[in-house]
Amino acid sequence: MRRELGFGLGSLRRRPLVALLAWSVPEALPAALYGVAIARAVDSGFLAGRPVVGLAWLGGLLLAAGVSAIGSRQVYRRLGDLVEPFRDELVRRVVGGALRHAVAGRPDGGAVARLTRQVELVRDTYAGLIVVLRGFVVTVAGVVAGLLSIAPVMAALMLPPFVLGLVAFVLTLGMAAARQRAAVLADERLAGAAGAVLTGTRDVVARGAEEHAAALVAGPVAEQANAERALARVAALRALCFAVGGWLPLVVLLAAGPWLVRHGLTAGALMGGLTYVLFGLQPALRTLISGLGGSGLRFVVTLGRILDASTPPPVPARRATAPTRYELTLRGVTFAYGPHAEPVLHDLYLDVPAGDHLAIVGPSGIGKSTLAGLLCGLLRPDAGSVRLGGVPVADLSPDRLATLRVLIPQEAYVFAGTVWDNLTYLHPTATAAQVDAALTAIGAGPLVTALGGCHADLPPADLSAGERQLIALVRAYLSPAPLVILDEATCHLDPTAERRAEEAFAARPGTVIVIAHRVSSALRARHVLVLDGTHAMAGDHPTLLAASPLYRDLLGHWTVPTHPTAPRTGLVVP
């Protein structure tokens, strides 16, 4: 709980907080003047036979309420200056945590729920807590000032029991947060156990296993019931705290009334003291207990879950030795998207020599992009190993991997900035001559000229998908990485532009792996890997034509029928 509260307090911005507190001063006027105005209206007005004076004091309360309304309006206008930066920080933590988990090979399935529902819940409760705490402080400060101005002896009598009830409530918060968290976890475990039993209801009934099924959920049910009873006991403690802090000051004042009158306290002063208790201390304490005991606990529990999930996962030990050669080897690689899903790749063996030009082909959805992710280290195999130069890719840090391989996906990424910044992102020290050579090799020179040159601003939204691919291809070509993987990175280019780009990468030093979009990519490659969902076959073009029916079938779908009247069935081979 201390961590969550510390995070919330640490997110407060100084200037908005000062402005909010400053506007809280006029809002405190009614709390400070209620009792004083009642006392003066009774003693100096109505009891003294001057009703006009009494009404004037009551009218002063209306004026104070108007000033307070102005202060309240300004307070709520500045509340967003405190709450929105807090929400932004939470969003950054959730997104950063999800990315770190993904890089570590443990995708975070709950990140979307935290980014939407849980972050908004914490944001709203955070705003509510600021309002409740500020209102409590303002009211109590006003009441104390008013009591001291009427009769300090009343403050000495009423404030100790109020403080006692407040301190007792604060001491219950840690226990309440722990029990609220336990109740949430117990509810989740009960939902999981009940869901598993209900899913197998037919089998349970068919085998007469009702008693066994009931036993499976009995423990979670009892745990959840105990957690709810523990929460109920905390609620009873909160009621007791309110009785001490809210009602005991009233009882003390009434009991001491005769003694106070004998020592010169007026009837108006007593009524003013009662007003401060009934319309100041009691509502403030009730609101505080309700706010912190309800939304405050939700804030602590939900924020705790967000912070726990955003904690960086433990980083596996990394080998210090970096590869000095760049062949790729896969041994028994199996990968599935989830523990109960069918493997996308199963027991795959593959050797890609350094400097090779490999095309990967297969039907849509067969696992080609998944294989690209495994080769790049973006995904971790469930079984087997992926090695680059004899070093497991999983043992290389993300920073080191970024210098060894570059992946261009189907939807190329271009960011707002200059053309030069986009082209040299992976090679910041590239010279103008190197950039010009890359533009010429890829065939992106005319595009850069049309954009206004290398130092012109690049508006990503104004580029077509093909133009974004050309920018990304030049970026990858300039990269010093010895391994380039093009995952349908030329699918938005025409066949001529695609051929020029792939031939440029083939002539570039290093290894290039192409997830083929057109058959021409496979025909230009030195080797081809065919994926069919159950088996994989690698070889050159003539070998696969003879040995792989799927490869022959893919070539048939990718080419144009020779019959002059037959309909076109696919893409034209350049």
N, C-alpha and C positions, 0 to 999 in steps of 0.2 A: 504493500500500500504506500509506503514511503516513496518508492521509486515512481509510482504513477503520479502522486501528488507533486513530487519534485519535478517531474517532467512538465506537468501542467503549470506550476509556478514559474519554472524556467522559461516557458514560452511567452510569459507576459512581457509586452514591450513597454519600455519606461515612459515614453511620451504619451501614448494613449492611456496608460494607467494613471499618470498624473492628471491628465485632462478629465478622466472619469471621476477621480477622487475630488477634483476641484468642483465639478458640477454636482457632486453629492452634498456639498455644504448647503446650498439653498434647499435641496430636497430634505435636509434634516430639520428645517425650521418648524414644521408642524409637530414633529416628535418632541422638540424641545419646548414648544409653546403650549401644547395641549394642557398640561397640568397648571402651568403658570396662569394661563388665560382663565381657566375654570376657577382657580383660587381667587384671582383678582375680581372676576365677575361676581363671585359669591360674596366675598368679604367687602370689597369696595363698592359693589354695585347693588345687588338685590338685597342683601342683609342690611346694608346701610341706607336703604330707601332711595337709592339712585339707580333705577332700572336702565336709564339711558347709558350710564357708565358700564353696567353689566352687559348690555347689548353691544356696546362699543368693543369691549374685550372679546366677545364672541365673534364680532365682525372682523377683528384682527386675525382670528383663526382662519376665516375665509380668505383673507388677503395672503396669509402665510401659505395656505393650500395652493393658491394661484402661483406664488413664487416657486413652491415645490414642484408644481406641474411643469413649469419651464425647465427646472433642473432635471426632472425625470426625462423630459423629451431630449435634452442634450446628452444625458447619460446613455439612452438607448441608441442615439445616433452614433456614439463613439464605441458602442459595444462591439460592433463589427471589426473595428481596428484592433481589438484584442483577440477576437475569436477566429477571424479568417486566417491570420498568420499561423495560428495554432493548427487549424485544419490543413493548411498547406504543408506544414512540417510533418503532420501525420501521413499525408499522401506521399510525400517524399520517402518516408520511412517504409511504408507499405510497398511502394514500387521498387525501392532499392533492395528491400528484403526479398521480394519475389525474384528479382534479377539475380541476386546472389545465390538463392536456392537453385535457380535454373542453371546457372553456371556450374554449380556443384553437382549437377546431375540429379537433383531432387526437386522436380517442379512442384510449385506450391499451388494446389488446387483451390485453396480457400482465399487466395489473394483478391479475387474479384469481389467476393462477399465482404471482405474487410475494406476494400477500396470504396465500396458503395454504401451498404447498409451500416456496417459497424463504424466507419469513419464519420458518417453523418450522425449516428447515434451519439458518439463521443462529442462531436462538435456541438450538438444541441444541448446535451447535458452539461458540457463545459460552460456554455453561455448561461444556462440556468444556475449553475453553481456560482458564477460571478455575480449574477443578479441577487441570489439569495444571501451570499456572504456580505456583499456590499450593503444590501438593505438591512441586514442584521447589525452590522457595525454602525451604520448611520443612525438607526433607531436607538440603539443602546447608548450611543454617544449623546444623542439628543435628550434621552430620558435622564441620564446622569447629570447633564448640565441643568436640566429643569429642576430635578430634585435638589441639587445643591443651591439653586437660586431661591427655592421656596423654604426648605428647611433641611440643612445637612443631616440632622438627626434621622430623618426618614430614609435618606440614602444609606446611612449606616445600618438601619434596621432591615431594609428590603434587599439590598444588593448581595449580602453574603449568601442567603438561600438561593438567590438567582444564579450566582456564580457556582454554587455547589451543584445545582442541577445541570448547568452547562458543562462543567468539568466531568461530571459523571457520564453525560451523553458522549462527550468526546472520547472518553476512555472505552466506550463500547464500540467505537467505529472500527477499530482493528479487528475485533472479534466478529463484528457484523460482516465485514468484507470477506473474511476467511470463510464464514458460513455461507455467504452468498455465492462465493466461488465454488464451494463444495456442492451447493445445491445445483448450480449450473452443470457441473461435471456429472453429478449423479443423474440429472435429467438426461444428459447426452448418453450416458451408459445404458439407462433404462430404454431410451429410444432405440439404441442399437440392438440390445437384446430382444426387445419386443418385435422389432422389425425382422430380425432373423427367424424368430419363431413363427410370426404371422406369414412370412414368405413360404415356409414349409408346412402350412396348416394341413394341406391335403395328405402329405406323407405322414404327418403326426397322427391324424385320424385313421389313416389306412393301417398303420402299424400299432395302433393302440398305445401311443407313446404320450398320452396327455399328461400323465404325472411327471414324466421326464421333462416335457416342455415347460410345465408349470415350475419345476425345480430350477430350470435355467433362468427364469425371470424372477424367481422369488427373491434372490439376493439383491438384484438391482432395485426391485420394488421396495424392499425393506430399507435399503440405503437411501433411496429417494425420499421415503416417508420420514426417516430419521433426520434428513437434511431439512425437510420442511418444518418439522417440529422444532429443530434448533433455530430456524429463522423466526418461528412464532415466539420462542422464548426471548429472542433479541427484541422483537417488537414490544413484548411486555416490559422489558427493561427500559425501552425508550419512553413508554407511557409513564413509568415510574419517575424517570428523569424529568419529564415535563411536569409531573405533579409537584416535584420538589422545587424546580426552578420557576414554574409558572404560577402555582397556587399557594405555595408556602409563603412567598412575600406578601400576598394578600392577607393570609391568615395572620401573619406576624403584625401587619399594619393594623388590622381590625382589633387584634388582641391588645396591642399597645395604645389603641386610640384613647381610652380614658386617661392613661398616664400622660400621653402627649398633650391632651387638652389641659390637664392640671398644670403642665409646665408651659402653658402659653400658646400652644399651637391652635390655630383657628379652625373653624369648620371648613372654610374654603380651602385651607392648606391640606386638610385631610382628604377632601374631595379631589383636590389636585393629585395627591399621592395615589389615590385609588384609580384615577384616570390614567396615570402613568403605568400602573400595573395592568389594568384591563385593556387599554388601547395602545400600549407601547411594549412592555416586556413580554406579556403573554403572546400576542401575535408574532412578535419577532422570534421568540423561542420556538413556537409551534411551526413557523415557516422554516426555520433552520433545521429542526429535527426532521420535518417531512422532506425537505430538500436533500439534506445530506444522507438521511436514512433511506431514501428512495432512489432518486436520480444520481445522488452521489455514489452510492454503491454500484449502480449500473455503470457509471463513469469509470470507477476504479477497476471493476472486473473486465469490462470491454477493452479499456485502454491497456490493461495488463496483457490481455490476449493478443492485442495488436503488437505491443512491444516484444512479447515473447516470440511471435511469429516473424517479426522483423529482425530478430537477432541473427547475425551472420552464422550460417552453419559451420560446424568445425571443418577446417580445411585439411584435407588429407595430406599426408606427408608427400612432399615433392622431391623427386630425385634431382640432385644438383647437376648431374651430367646432362648436357644438352646434346642432341644428335649432331654428328659431324658428317653424316651422309643422309640421303633423303628418300630412300626407297620406302614404300608403304607395304606393310604386311598385315593381313587379317588372318587370324587363326580361330576357327570355331565360333565366329561371332553370331550371337543370337540377341535379338532385341524385340521387345513388345511394349506397347503403350499401356502399361498397367499390369498388375500381377495376374489378372484373370483374362487378359486379352490374348488373342492368337498372335504368335510372333509374326512380325513383319518380315524379319530376316531370321533364318534358322541355319545354324552351323555353317556359316559362310567362310570359305578359305579363298584368299586372293593375294597375289603378289603384283605390285606395280613398281617396276624398276624406276630408279631416278632418271628423270629426263624423258619418261614415256609420255605418250599421247593416247589416253584411254577414253573411249566413249561408253557410257552406260545406257542401255536401252531396255525397254520393257513396257508392258501395258500401263496405262494411267493407274495410279494408286498402288503399284506393286512394291514400292519401297525405295525408289531411286533417290528421292530427296532425303529419306531417312538415312540411307547409306552415306549420302553427302555429309549429313550432320555428324555421323559417327566418324568419318574420316577427318573432319575438322575438329573433333573434340567437343562439339556442342552437345552431343548426346553420349551417354556412357552405355556400353553393351551390358546386357544382363548376364551374358556368359561370353567367354572368349576374350581376345585382346586385339587392339588396334595399335600397331607400332609404326613409328616414323623413325627411320634410321636405327632400328633396334630398340628405341626408347618408347615405352608405352605412352600413348597420347594422353592418357588419364593422369600421368605423373608430371606432365608439363604444366607450368602455371599459365593462366590466361595471357599474361603479358608476353611470355615466351612464345606461346602458340601464335599470338598475333604477328610475330616476326617471321614465322615459318610457313604460314598458309593464309590464303585469302579466299573467301567464298563470296561469289556474286549470285544472289538468288534471282528468281524470276521477276519479282518486283524490286527493281533497283532503288537504292536509297540515295537521294540527293538532298542536301541541307541548304538552308538559307545562308548566303555568304557570297564570296566571289567565285568565279569559275576556277581561278587558280587554287583557292582553298579546297574546293571539291576535288580537283584533279590530283593535288599533292597531299591529300589527307593521310595516305599510308606511306608517303615518302616526303616529309616536310622539307628535306634538304635538296630536293631535286632541282636541277638547273633548268634554265629556259631551253637549252638545247635538248635536254632529256625529255622535257614536256613536249616540245615540237616533234621530236622523233616518235613519241608515243602517239600523238595525235595523227601523225602521218600513217603510222603502222595500222592503227585501228580504223582510220578513215573518218575521224571526228573533227578534222580541221574545218570543213565548211560550217559545221554546227557552231563551233566556238567563234568563228568569224561572224556568223549571224547573230550571236549573242552579244557581240561587242568586244570580243577579245578576252584574253585570259584574266584581265583585271576588272572586268565588268561584273556587276552584281548578277547573281543567278537566282531568279524567282522559281522555286521548285514547282509551284502550281501552274506555271505557264508552259512547262515542258510536257511533251507527249511521253508515253511510256517508252517508246523507242529511243527518244532523245535522252531520257534518264539512263537507259541501258548503255548508251554510248559513253556518257560521262563516267558511269561506274566501271565500264570496261577499260577506259583509259587509266582510271585510278588503280585498278588491279594490275594492269600492264606495268605501271610505274613502280608498283610495290616491289621491294627487294625479296619478298617471300619466294622460296623455291618451289612452292606448291600452290597452284591455282585451281580452284574448282568452280566451274560455271554450271550452275543449276538452272538450266533453261534460261540462261542469262541473255540469249539472243533471240528469244521467241517473238519479240516485238519488232525485230529487224526484218528487212526483206532478205531473200536468199543470198543476193550478192553481198550485202553488207555483213550478213552472218558469216559467209565464207571468208571474207577479208579479215574479220576479227579473229576467227578460229585459226586461220593460217598464221596470223601475227603471233598468237599465243603459242602455236606449235613451233615457230621459229625462235621464240623467246627462250632464254636459258631456264631450265627447270622442268617440272612436271605439270602437265595440264590434264585435268579430268573434266569431261563434258557430259552433263546429263542431256542426252540428245533430244532435241525438239523435232528435227527433221532427219530423214535418212542420210542426207548429205553429211551430217556431222559424224555418223558412224562410218561412212565410206572414206572420209578424210583421216580418220583416226588410225593409229598404228595397231591398236588392239581394241577389242570390243568386249564388254561384259553384258551378257543377256540375263535378265532376271525374269523368272516366270512365276514367282510366288512359292514354289517348292524347291526348285533347283536353280543353280547359277552355272553358266558356262562362259568361259573366256577364251578368246583366240583372235586370230586375224579374220579379215572379211571372208576369204575363200574357205577357211576351215569351218567357220560358223555356217556358211551357206550349205556346206555339205552335212554338218552334224546337228544343226538346230532347226527343227521345224518351226519354232516360234520366231526365230530370226527371219526365216524365209517368209513367214506369214506377215511379219511387220514390214518387211520390204515390199510385199504385195500391197499392203494398205497405204504405204507411203508413196507409191509410184502411180503414174497415170496409165490406165489401160491402153493397149496398143490399138484396140478396135476403134475406128474413127467415130462410130456412132454411140459408143458406150459412155455412160455418165462418168464424170470425174469422181474418184473415190478418195482422194487425199491431196497432199501437197506435191507440187512439182519439184522434182530433183533438179537443181541447177546444173 
